[in-house]
Amino acid sequence: MLLFDDSNESAEAFIGDNLSLYQARWLKVQSDALGESRAQLLEAIVKEWLLDHPEEASRKLARGDLARRAMNEFMLHHHREFLPLSFP
């Protein structure tokens, strides 16, 4: 499932419009550390989530809802593997 087209602007707009501020910040910190775009990382997270929840693939979830749910679960289950967030 593609969340957005190949346009980087479209991906950034989708992230800003659909993820919480905390999720978007977490995604930026991790993507900077990994040298991947936020779009690439989000797509990988959603693909992993759909593999873990195949029943959700057939549901008609809005793309934003799907992305938020995938991010929430990924961050919860993988928090020890990634950089923590700090706010100034």
DRENLUMMAR-998528 format. One line per field, with one value per atom (N, C-alpha, C): residue number from 0; residue in three letters; chain; atom name; x, y, z. Coordinates in nm, 4 decimals, always signed. Layout:
N
num: c(NUM;...) $
residu: c(Ala;...) $
chaine: c(A;...) $
atome: c(CA;...) $
px: c(X;...) $
py: c(Y;...) $
pz: c(Z;...) $
This chain:
88
num: c(0;0;0;1;1;1;2;2;2;3;3;3;4;4;4;5;5;5;6;6;6;7;7;7;8;8;8;9;9;9;10;10;10;11;11;11;12;12;12;13;13;13;14;14;14;15;15;15;16;16;16;17;17;17;18;18;18;19;19;19;20;20;20;21;21;21;22;22;22;23;23;23;24;24;24;25;25;25;26;26;26;27;27;27;28;28;28;29;29;29;30;30;30;31;31;31;32;32;32;33;33;33;34;34;34;35;35;35;36;36;36;37;37;37;38;38;38;39;39;39;40;40;40;41;41;41;42;42;42;43;43;43;44;44;44;45;45;45;46;46;46;47;47;47;48;48;48;49;49;49;50;50;50;51;51;51;52;52;52;53;53;53;54;54;54;55;55;55;56;56;56;57;57;57;58;58;58;59;59;59;60;60;60;61;61;61;62;62;62;63;63;63;64;64;64;65;65;65;66;66;66;67;67;67;68;68;68;69;69;69;70;70;70;71;71;71;72;72;72;73;73;73;74;74;74;75;75;75;76;76;76;77;77;77;78;78;78;79;79;79;80;80;80;81;81;81;82;82;82;83;83;83;84;84;84;85;85;85;86;86;86;87;87;87) $
residu: c(Met;Met;Met;Leu;Leu;Leu;Leu;Leu;Leu;Phe;Phe;Phe;Asp;Asp;Asp;Asp;Asp;Asp;Ser;Ser;Ser;Asn;Asn;Asn;Glu;Glu;Glu;Ser;Ser;Ser;Ala;Ala;Ala;Glu;Glu;Glu;Ala;Ala;Ala;Phe;Phe;Phe;Ile;Ile;Ile;Gly;Gly;Gly;Asp;Asp;Asp;Asn;Asn;Asn;Leu;Leu;Leu;Ser;Ser;Ser;Leu;Leu;Leu;Tyr;Tyr;Tyr;Gln;Gln;Gln;Ala;Ala;Ala;Arg;Arg;Arg;Trp;Trp;Trp;Leu;Leu;Leu;Lys;Lys;Lys;Val;Val;Val;Gln;Gln;Gln;Ser;Ser;Ser;Asp;Asp;Asp;Ala;Ala;Ala;Leu;Leu;Leu;Gly;Gly;Gly;Glu;Glu;Glu;Ser;Ser;Ser;Arg;Arg;Arg;Ala;Ala;Ala;Gln;Gln;Gln;Leu;Leu;Leu;Leu;Leu;Leu;Glu;Glu;Glu;Ala;Ala;Ala;Ile;Ile;Ile;Val;Val;Val;Lys;Lys;Lys;Glu;Glu;Glu;Trp;Trp;Trp;Leu;Leu;Leu;Leu;Leu;Leu;Asp;Asp;Asp;His;His;His;Pro;Pro;Pro;Glu;Glu;Glu;Glu;Glu;Glu;Ala;Ala;Ala;Ser;Ser;Ser;Arg;Arg;Arg;Lys;Lys;Lys;Leu;Leu;Leu;Ala;Ala;Ala;Arg;Arg;Arg;Gly;Gly;Gly;Asp;Asp;Asp;Leu;Leu;Leu;Ala;Ala;Ala;Arg;Arg;Arg;Arg;Arg;Arg;Ala;Ala;Ala;Met;Met;Met;Asn;Asn;Asn;Glu;Glu;Glu;Phe;Phe;Phe;Met;Met;Met;Leu;Leu;Leu;His;His;His;His;His;His;His;His;His;Arg;Arg;Arg;Glu;Glu;Glu;Phe;Phe;Phe;Leu;Leu;Leu;Pro;Pro;Pro;Leu;Leu;Leu;Ser;Ser;Ser;Phe;Phe;Phe;Pro;Pro;Pro) $
chaine: c(A;A;A;A;A;A;A;A;A;A;A;A;A;A;A;A;A;A;A;A;A;A;A;A;A;A;A;A;A;A;A;A;A;A;A;A;A;A;A;A;A;A;A;A;A;A;A;A;A;A;A;A;A;A;A;A;A;A;A;A;A;A;A;A;A;A;A;A;A;A;A;A;A;A;A;A;A;A;A;A;A;A;A;A;A;A;A;A;A;A;A;A;A;A;A;A;A;A;A;A;A;A;A;A;A;A;A;A;A;A;A;A;A;A;A;A;A;A;A;A;A;A;A;A;A;A;A;A;A;A;A;A;A;A;A;A;A;A;A;A;A;A;A;A;A;A;A;A;A;A;A;A;A;A;A;A;A;A;A;A;A;A;A;A;A;A;A;A;A;A;A;A;A;A;A;A;A;A;A;A;A;A;A;A;A;A;A;A;A;A;A;A;A;A;A;A;A;A;A;A;A;A;A;A;A;A;A;A;A;A;A;A;A;A;A;A;A;A;A;A;A;A;A;A;A;A;A;A;A;A;A;A;A;A;A;A;A;A;A;A;A;A;A;A;A;A;A;A;A;A;A;A;A;A;A;A;A;A;A;A;A;A;A;A) $
atome: c(N;CA;C;N;CA;C;N;CA;C;N;CA;C;N;CA;C;N;CA;C;N;CA;C;N;CA;C;N;CA;C;N;CA;C;N;CA;C;N;CA;C;N;CA;C;N;CA;C;N;CA;C;N;CA;C;N;CA;C;N;CA;C;N;CA;C;N;CA;C;N;CA;C;N;CA;C;N;CA;C;N;CA;C;N;CA;C;N;CA;C;N;CA;C;N;CA;C;N;CA;C;N;CA;C;N;CA;C;N;CA;C;N;CA;C;N;CA;C;N;CA;C;N;CA;C;N;CA;C;N;CA;C;N;CA;C;N;CA;C;N;CA;C;N;CA;C;N;CA;C;N;CA;C;N;CA;C;N;CA;C;N;CA;C;N;CA;C;N;CA;C;N;CA;C;N;CA;C;N;CA;C;N;CA;C;N;CA;C;N;CA;C;N;CA;C;N;CA;C;N;CA;C;N;CA;C;N;CA;C;N;CA;C;N;CA;C;N;CA;C;N;CA;C;N;CA;C;N;CA;C;N;CA;C;N;CA;C;N;CA;C;N;CA;C;N;CA;C;N;CA;C;N;CA;C;N;CA;C;N;CA;C;N;CA;C;N;CA;C;N;CA;C;N;CA;C;N;CA;C;N;CA;C;N;CA;C;N;CA;C;N;CA;C;N;CA;C;N;CA;C;N;CA;C;N;CA;C) $
px: c(+0.0848;+0.0000;+0.0885;+0.0647;+0.1376;+0.0578;+0.1240;+0.0578;+0.0550;+0.1547;+0.1653;+0.2403;+0.2371;+0.3084;+0.4583;+0.5349;+0.6803;+0.7301;+0.6418;+0.6808;+0.7170;+0.8351;+0.8784;+0.7883;+0.7407;+0.6505;+0.5215;+0.4704;+0.3478;+0.3683;+0.4826;+0.5132;+0.5234;+0.5931;+0.6079;+0.4730;+0.3896;+0.2563;+0.1725;+0.1809;+0.1053;+0.1494;+0.2781;+0.3308;+0.2832;+0.2957;+0.2529;+0.1037;+0.0260;-0.1202;-0.1777;-0.1054;-0.1661;-0.1016;+0.0225;+0.0862;+0.0804;+0.0840;+0.0913;+0.2268;+0.2390;+0.3677;+0.4765;+0.4425;+0.5388;+0.5820;+0.4867;+0.5201;+0.6081;+0.5734;+0.6513;+0.7927;+0.8059;+0.9384;+1.0196;+0.9568;+1.0234;+1.0724;+0.9866;+1.0217;+1.1407;+1.1453;+1.2577;+1.3884;+1.3843;+1.5065;+1.5605;+1.4716;+1.5158;+1.5644;+1.4941;+1.5337;+1.6669;+1.6903;+1.8202;+1.9321;+1.9082;+2.0105;+2.0363;+1.9331;+1.9469;+1.9863;+1.9781;+2.0102;+1.9044;+1.7810;+1.6683;+1.5702;+1.4880;+1.3867;+1.2763;+1.2031;+1.0899;+0.9872;+0.9707;+0.8754;+0.9156;+1.0439;+1.0907;+1.0687;+1.1004;+1.0864;+0.9389;+0.8537;+0.7114;+0.6535;+0.6901;+0.6428;+0.6851;+0.8088;+0.8566;+0.7785;+0.7498;+0.6736;+0.5326;+0.4683;+0.3323;+0.3319;+0.4299;+0.4377;+0.4546;+0.5402;+0.5590;+0.4292;+0.3599;+0.2351;+0.1303;+0.1212;+0.0245;+0.0575;+0.1863;+0.2240;+0.1817;+0.1918;+0.1518;+0.0002;-0.0712;-0.2168;-0.2815;-0.2734;-0.3265;-0.4763;-0.5477;-0.6921;-0.7205;-0.6270;-0.6450;-0.6263;-0.5523;-0.5275;-0.6573;-0.7522;-0.8780;-0.9800;-0.9556;-1.0472;-1.0256;-1.1231;-1.1159;-1.0732;-0.9560;-0.9044;-0.8540;-0.8781;-0.8216;-0.6699;-0.6001;-0.4537;-0.3926;-0.4461;-0.3941;-0.4132;-0.5305;-0.5568;-0.4611;-0.4419;-0.3509;-0.2090;-0.1624;-0.0273;-0.0111;-0.1096;-0.1018;-0.1012;-0.1866;-0.1919;-0.0604;-0.0073;+0.1197;+0.2328;+0.2373;+0.3419;+0.3309;+0.2102;+0.1915;+0.2446;+0.2042;+0.2459;+0.3960;+0.4497;+0.5925;+0.6752;+0.6380;+0.7129;+0.7053;+0.5914;+0.5745;+0.6594;+0.6574;+0.7260;+0.8755;+0.9206;+1.0611;+1.1344;+1.0787;+1.1384;+1.2819;+1.3178;+1.4547;+1.5578;+1.5095;+1.5988;+1.6297;+1.5610;+1.5743;+1.6141;+1.6523;+1.6940;+1.5750;+1.5956;+1.4863;+1.4690;+1.3538;+1.3289;+1.3609;+1.4151;+1.4333;+1.3790;+1.3132;+1.2556;+1.3266;+1.3576;+1.4284;+1.3464) $
py: c(-0.1182;+0.0000;+0.1235;+0.2107;+0.3366;+0.4435;+0.5126;+0.6204;+0.7482;+0.7645;+0.8859;+0.8510;+0.9420;+0.9148;+0.9371;+0.9339;+0.9446;+1.0865;+1.1828;+1.3215;+1.3416;+1.3944;+1.4196;+1.5217;+1.6202;+1.7207;+1.6558;+1.5619;+1.4922;+1.4129;+1.3479;+1.2697;+1.3605;+1.4700;+1.5619;+1.6221;+1.6541;+1.7070;+1.6012;+1.4778;+1.3692;+1.3520;+1.3514;+1.3347;+1.4490;+1.5705;+1.6856;+1.6895;+1.6432;+1.6479;+1.5313;+1.4194;+1.2984;+1.2412;+1.2733;+1.2213;+1.3247;+1.2778;+1.3718;+1.4418;+1.5521;+1.6223;+1.5313;+1.4533;+1.3614;+1.2557;+1.1978;+1.0970;+1.1558;+1.2748;+1.3388;+1.3697;+1.4163;+1.4457;+1.3178;+1.2125;+1.0830;+1.0333;+1.0439;+0.9987;+1.0765;+1.2073;+1.2899;+1.2502;+1.2319;+1.1947;+1.0614;+0.9645;+0.8322;+0.8364;+0.9077;+0.9120;+0.9842;+1.0893;+1.1577;+1.0631;+0.9860;+0.8940;+0.7794;+0.7346;+0.6212;+0.6622;+0.7909;+0.8381;+0.8016;+0.7849;+0.7568;+0.8726;+0.8866;+0.9917;+0.9496;+1.0477;+1.0168;+0.9325;+0.9607;+0.8850;+0.7376;+0.7115;+0.5727;+0.4993;+0.5638;+0.5018;+0.4775;+0.5738;+0.5564;+0.4435;+0.4364;+0.3271;+0.1918;+0.1807;+0.0548;+0.0187;+0.1183;+0.0951;+0.0472;+0.1104;+0.0711;-0.0690;-0.0996;-0.2338;-0.3395;-0.3134;-0.4082;-0.4256;-0.3155;-0.3212;-0.4030;-0.3838;-0.4585;-0.6074;-0.6425;-0.7838;-0.8443;-0.7656;-0.8117;-0.8108;-0.7348;-0.7195;-0.7371;-0.8570;-0.8755;-0.8472;-0.8645;-0.8372;-0.6894;-0.6038;-0.4595;-0.4180;-0.4981;-0.4642;-0.4635;-0.5477;-0.5547;-0.4518;-0.3916;-0.2885;-0.1585;-0.0770;+0.0510;+0.1622;+0.1473;+0.2512;+0.3691;+0.4881;+0.6061;+0.5981;+0.6474;+0.6386;+0.7023;+0.8149;+0.8820;+0.7986;+0.7370;+0.6500;+0.5316;+0.4743;+0.3607;+0.4002;+0.5137;+0.5601;+0.5862;+0.6510;+0.6783;+0.5503;+0.4557;+0.3290;+0.2531;+0.2490;+0.1795;+0.2452;+0.3776;+0.4496;+0.4251;+0.4328;+0.4116;+0.2757;+0.1733;+0.0387;+0.0189;+0.0694;+0.0546;+0.1231;+0.2449;+0.3195;+0.2497;+0.1940;+0.1246;-0.0027;-0.0795;-0.2088;-0.2005;-0.0926;-0.0822;+0.0327;+0.0877;+0.2078;+0.1858;+0.0665;+0.0404;+0.0360;+0.0187;+0.0057;+0.1396;+0.2455;+0.3727;+0.4844;+0.5958;+0.7099;+0.7694;+0.8073;+0.8727;+1.0168;+1.0712;+1.2113;+1.2975;+1.4137;+1.5136;+1.6449;+1.7164;+1.8446;+1.9550;+2.0646;+2.1748;+2.2408) $
pz: c(+0.0000;+0.0000;+0.0000;-0.0934;-0.0973;-0.0245;+0.0658;+0.1381;+0.0569;-0.0292;-0.1089;-0.2361;-0.3333;-0.4583;-0.4381;-0.5442;-0.5337;-0.5072;-0.5062;-0.4828;-0.3360;-0.3103;-0.1728;-0.1053;-0.1818;-0.1243;-0.0781;-0.1545;-0.1178;+0.0106;+0.0234;+0.1430;+0.2646;+0.2520;+0.3650;+0.4052;+0.3064;+0.3365;+0.4081;+0.3620;+0.4254;+0.5709;+0.5945;+0.7307;+0.8198;+0.7719;+0.8505;+0.8774;+0.7819;+0.7944;+0.8739;+0.8816;+0.9355;+1.0612;+1.0884;+1.2087;+1.3194;+1.4429;+1.5548;+1.5506;+1.6221;+1.6277;+1.6838;+1.7852;+1.8445;+1.7435;+1.6703;+1.5696;+1.4593;+1.4123;+1.3064;+1.3543;+1.4780;+1.5344;+1.5502;+1.6017;+1.6178;+1.4824;+1.3813;+1.2472;+1.1930;+1.2177;+1.1698;+1.2378;+1.3693;+1.4429;+1.3915;+1.3734;+1.3287;+1.1836;+1.0979;+0.9572;+0.9401;+1.0192;+1.0141;+1.0569;+1.1625;+1.2134;+1.1161;+1.0469;+0.9549;+0.8133;+0.7844;+0.6498;+0.5476;+0.5929;+0.5048;+0.5140;+0.4123;+0.4183;+0.5149;+0.5635;+0.6507;+0.5754;+0.4470;+0.3658;+0.3575;+0.3335;+0.3254;+0.4570;+0.5658;+0.6969;+0.7290;+0.7011;+0.7271;+0.6429;+0.5163;+0.4298;+0.4872;+0.5343;+0.5917;+0.7181;+0.8000;+0.9231;+0.8899;+0.7934;+0.7555;+0.6946;+0.6115;+0.5524;+0.6606;+0.7589;+0.8693;+0.9471;+0.9725;+1.0475;+0.9729;+0.8411;+0.7620;+0.7587;+0.7614;+0.7693;+0.9028;+1.0090;+1.1419;+1.1613;+1.0799;+1.0913;+0.9540;+0.8975;+0.7613;+0.7499;+0.8601;+0.8562;+0.8327;+0.8707;+0.8519;+0.7059;+0.6310;+0.4911;+0.4104;+0.4512;+0.3770;+0.4243;+0.5399;+0.5904;+0.5145;+0.5156;+0.4444;+0.5399;+0.5999;+0.6887;+0.6063;+0.6542;+0.5894;+0.6009;+0.5019;+0.5016;+0.6250;+0.6692;+0.7876;+0.9127;+0.9268;+1.0417;+1.0424;+0.9267;+0.9132;+0.9538;+0.9055;+0.9373;+1.0869;+1.1482;+1.2928;+1.3742;+1.3392;+1.4125;+1.3981;+1.2767;+1.2528;+1.3311;+1.3283;+1.4015;+1.5514;+1.6062;+1.7498;+1.7924;+1.7201;+1.7579;+1.7377;+1.6275;+1.6005;+1.7089;+1.7427;+1.8440;+1.9801;+2.0126;+2.1392;+2.1452;+2.0384;+2.0386;+2.0106;+1.9491;+1.9095;+1.9777;+2.0834;+2.1425;+2.1906;+2.2285;+2.2761;+2.1625;+2.0410;+1.9256;+1.8581;+1.8993;+1.8319;+1.9277;+1.8707;+1.9513;+2.0255;+2.1492;+2.2237;+2.1751;+2.2013;+2.1683;+2.2878;+2.2598;+2.3650;+2.3113;+2.3975;+2.3580;+2.4342;+2.3638;+2.4292;+2.5377) $
